[in-house]
Amino acid sequence: TNRPGCSKMAGPGLVLAFLLITVVSADSGRSAANSIRINDLEERLHALQEEVENRKEGAREKVQELQNLEDKVHELEGDDCEKQGRFQCGGDKKECISKLLACDGFSDCDNGHDESDTQCRDLAHAGVVLEGPVSGEHCAAHSNPTHIKIAITQERRLHWFPSVEEITALIDIDYADGHTFEDTFHGRYYFGTNTLVIHHGEGHRAIDIQCRFPGAKTDHCNAKFVREASGEVCGTAILHAYNE
């Protein structure tokens, strides 16, 4: 025989259990839905970050291209001092001095620009490497170099001629036919023009490599391959600079 008290107690207990199951099921459903939403948001965020990085990289490349073009235009146009083969002091006066007076330890420009830290940085010290692709070089028949690496191994600054630094460099050149060339050469770095000049070869076949750092930039130099006998430019390259 069922006791009336047990029947009355069982009803509320079943209801409570049902409610607990319902609440737990609902919480589980919400948790699963939230996990799906979080995963979806994380995937979207990751995709957005990748897109932003790709755009930033593309923008950096475009900025570098524009800077290189500006450097080339500036070199072609030059300024009044450069046309005279002299150093531009800058400022409103457009004062010019000899390039050999820049970074000699004495201020010759009224504004002191010829002895400024920016102008007199040693961009061709031992440990500096200049490297980049070569295209259109026609200095020697059938040579067709494709890549050049210049590693500065020694530098020596003369106390009686501090505006010029003597350097030693190891040059590696790759050619289109697969062979390579490596040798040590000597040259000079001119502080007045931020230009590295390396003498490559001798006699009528001698080729000078002239690499100029444009403005205050230190991450690359614009190289010209010049026939020493005639002064003819027979190739160009943009060489990126780094410390080894």
C-alpha positions, 0 to 999 in steps of 0.5 A: 500500500502506497503511503500518502506522504511518499507520493506527496514527496516524490512529486516535488523531487521529480520536478526539481530533478527535471529542472536541474537537468534542463538548466544543465542542458541549457548551460551546456548548450550555451557553452557549446554555442559560445565556444563556437562563436569564440573559435569563429571570432579567433579565426576572423581575428587571425585572418584580419591580422594576416591581412594587416601584416600583408598590407603593411609589408606591401606598404613597406615595399612601396615606400622603399621603391619610392625612396630608391626612385627619389634617391636616383632623381636626386643624384641625376638632378644634383644641386649647385654644390654637387655640380661644382664637385663641392660639399653642400653645407645646407641651410638657406645660404647654400654654402659650398666647401671642398668635399675633402674638408668634410669630417676633417675635424674642423668646422668649415661650414658656418652651420657646422654641417661638415662635422655633424655626427650624421655626415661623419658616420663611418658607413664603411667600417670593418664588418659592414656588408653590401649586397644585392642583385646586378642587372644590365652590367656590360663592363666586360664581354660575356661576363653577365654578373647577377649578384655581388657581395662586398664585405669590408674586412679592414679600415684605416683612417689617416690622422693627417687626411681624416676625410678619407678612409682606406678600406680592404674588402672581400668581393664575391660575384655570382655569374649567370652561367653558374661560376663565381669569383672571389678576391680581395680588393682595396679602396677608399671611403669618402666622408664628404660624399658618403661614397665607397670606391673600390678599385677592381682590376688594372689597366684598361680593363679596370672597373671601379665600383662606386657606391654612394649612401644617399642622404642620411640613409644607412641601409643601402647604397647606390652602386655604379660600375665605372670603366676607370680609363674612360669614366663610362658607367657600365652597370648599376645596382642597389646594394643593401647594407648590414653588419655581419 
